[in-house]
Amino acid sequence: MVLRWGILSAGLISHDFATALRSLPRSEHQIAAVAARDLGRAQDFARRHEIPKSYGSYEELMKDPDVDVVYVSPQHPQHLGAVLQCLAAGKPVLCEKPLGVTAAEVREMVAAARARGLFLMEAIWTRFFPATEALRALLSQGTLGEVRLVRVDFGFELDGFLDRSTDWAQAGGGLLDLGIYCVQHISMVGGGRRPEKIHAVGLLRDNGVDDTVTVVLQYPGGLQASFTSSITTKLSNSLTVFGTKGLGQCGKIPFTMWCPTELVVNGKSSQFPLPEVADTEMFNFINSIGMVYEAQHVRQCLLQGLKESPVMPLAESELLADILEEARRQIGLRFLQDRS
């Protein structure tokens, strides 16, 4: 089956996703159309990626009968409307993280997908890297013994690099842009359970976005976890899982836990090279060729008639949104989308 993709938004991450898709066999993945709010941007994107159709509105793409699934990747506040419209048009959706700005938005999208019997997945691409899959396997095998502690850090200086990440109107800040990676790792190790305690401290900027935030979580049974996200400070950007029989670290130690190519278990390193591409400079972000893993997963889900991913289920997207929202509440971070 050829899965025909529609790309909704022509931003940097969409460029990387399209580039990754084009590296896959055309007998399995093709890009049928791209849409942007500005037709010129959509046309430029289409020329660059050899896409047959370009639209100057999202609605046109959603109505295109040649589009089997839509990759939604505009700014955070636009996810809700775009996803709901795609679902109303009968299109399965892969939506960039965070799925919604608030937990209420995420629940609204999940309810709409379930009501219409359509596939929806939050694009947590980290979950589908072979290194992450290997980590899940060793956890299920008990290689590390009883897991007692998880520690994750993700921080960069984003000023002047990624403007939306520092823009309050676009629901920017560290938690939704970077913290989502951290908390999904913790939740994966914790088996998708709900933490029984959440404690957050953080520094807010004058414009309202969160600068640096640390969150501590406690799970039933004694598992403890913590993460720090920052948009001003480069952190270790690593994941470490501590168990009674040793520890595991995921990333290209210690820098890329969000797109890992290495897993170190009790000092022994295993490498998981990314697919080769002709020109890595075609990508805007590091290791973006790894987006092929989530695209292949979506195709397999649709081939099997699944309405959600068993690796990144909708209930877990709701849980991640709940955790991030509680952390925001505790540090006093609110966006326009928050309901009083």
Secondary structure, DSSP 8 states (H G I E B T S, - for coil): --EEEEEE--SHHHHHHHHHHHTS-TTTEEEEEEE-SSHHHHHHHHHHHT-SEEESSHHHHHH-TT-SEEEE-S-GGGHHHHHHHHHHTT--EEEESSS-SSHHHHHHHHHHHHHHT--EEEE-GGGGSHHHHHHHHHHHTTTT-SEEEEEEEEE---TTT-GGGG-GGGT-SHIIIIIHHHHHHHHHHTTT---SEEEEEEEE-TTS-EEEEEEEEE-TTS-EEEEEEESSS-----EEEEETTEEEEEESTTS-TTS--EEEETTEEEE------S-GGG-SSTTGGGHHHHHHHHHHHHHTT-SS-SSS-HHHHHHHHHHHHHHHHHHT---TT---
